[in-house]
Amino acid sequence: MAKKMASQGTPATAALTAAGVPFVVHPYAHDPSAPSYGLEAAEVLGIDPARVFKTLMVEVEGRLAVGVVPVSGSLDLKAVAGALGAKKASMADPKAAERRTGYVLGGISPLGQRQPSPTVLDESALGYETIFVSGGRRGLDIEVAPADLVRLTRAVTAAIGSAKD
């Protein structure tokens, strides 16, 4: 995999570069009217949506945490809570998510967050050589090995995604 292009620099790409982790940036023209940022990325980049992961902020027992699941499905809140040793989770307040991460909604990356949070990666990611996650802004995805994402975010892996109906 190639390294980042300087013009695509974000806190996420800076974190990967600082850690010496190989990655590829995939910029694309974001359509503000797209109903789903993640599905838009998969379609525009021509990638199976099961390999494109969205970063969702949740609140677990009063603390923010991160769930990373395929854009082709949804986050199972009970499963992400269980993976973090709690009984229940809810979606985080969008403004709290932006403050915590330093990113805007639709561009929240699991990497390079202003204040890192406990992270759970859906175990389906481990079935791929590389996956795609937000690069830290709308219209920018990063391709990275799941093991590197786990290591850099100190994530646990668990079955936290569920297929969309």
N, C-alpha and C positions, 0 to 999 in steps of 0.2 A: 504494500500500500504506500501511496505517496504521502508526503507531509503536507501540511496546510499551505495555502497561498496567503501571503501577508495581507492582502486586501480583505480577506475573509475573517480577520482576527476578532475573536470574542473571548470572554472569560473561559468558555468551554474549550476553545481551540488552544488558548494559552495554557490551560491546565494539562491538556494532552501533550502539548509540546514540552512543557516543563518536566513531565513524567517520562519523556522519551518514548511515548506510546505511538505506534503507527496508526494513522487514520487518513481518511479521504473526506474532503469537504464536497458537498453537492449543493451548490446554490441553484435556486430556480426562481422564476418570476412568480411571486405570491399574488394571488387574486383575492382582494379583500372581501369579495362576495362568496368565497368558497365556504360551504357549510361545515367542513371539517378540515382543520389544518393538516392533520396526519394523513387522511385519505387523499387530500390534495397532493401532498408530497409524494405518496406512493404512485399516484396516477401520473403526475408530471415527470417523475424520475423513472417511470416504467418498472417499478419494483413491486413484488408480491407484498400486499398490505400486511401479511403475517410477519414480514421482516422489518417493518417500519414500526417503531415503538413511540408511544406518547408518554409524556411525563406529567403525572397528575399529582397535585399536592392534596394531602388528606390531613385531617386532624384526628389524632389518636390520643385519648385521655389528656386533652388539653395541649398536646404538643404537635407540631407539624412534622409530617413525614412525606416520603415520596413513593409513589407507586408507578412502575414503568411497565406498560402493557402494550401488546400489539394494537395498532390503530384499527384492525379488523374486528376488534371486540370491545369489551368494556371492562372496567375495574370492578372486581368483586370486593366490596368494602369489608365484608365479614372475613374474607380470606386474608386481606392485607392486614387487618387488625390482628388476626391470629398469628400471622407471620412475625408480628412485632410484639407478641406476647400480651395482647389486649383482647377485650371482648368485642368492642365495636369501633368503627371509624366512620367519619363523615367527610364529605368533600370540604376542603378548606375554603375559607373566604378568599375570593380572587385577589382582593387588595393585599391581604396578609401573605398570600403566595408570592405576589410580585415583590413586596417589601423583603420577604425572607430570602428570595432567590436573586433579586436584582434583575430579573428578566420580566418581559411582558407576556401576558397570556398568549398562547399560540407560539411562543418562542422560548418557553421554559425548558432548559436543558438539565439533565441530571448531573451534568459536569459543570464545575466552575461557579457554583452557586455562592452568593454573598455569605450565607450562613448554611453550611451543609446540614442536611437533615437525615435521619435514619431512612434508608432506601431499601425497597424490595423490588427486585426484578422478576418478572414472570419467567418461570422456568423454561418456557418454550424458546426463549432466546438462546439457550444453550445448545439447541439443535441446529444452529446456523454458525457458519464460519465467521460471518460478520452480520451486524444488524445496523439499522439506521435510527438515530435519535436526533432530537433538535440540536442545532448547533448554537443556539442562544439568541436567535431572532427568527421571525417569520421569514420563510423563503430560504432557509439554510439548514440542511441536514448534514450530520456527520456519520460516516460509516466507520465502525469500530468493532473489534472482536469483543464478544460478550464477556469473556474472562477479564479483559482489560477494564471494561466498564464496572464489573463487579469489584475488582481490586481498587480502582480509583475512588469509587463511591462507598466502598466498604459495605456493599449491598449483600443482603441475603437473597436467595432465590426460593421461590415458592409458586404454587399454582394460584395466581391472583387474578388472572384474566378469565373472562367468560365470553363465549361466542355471542355475537349480537343475534337477536331473534329475527 
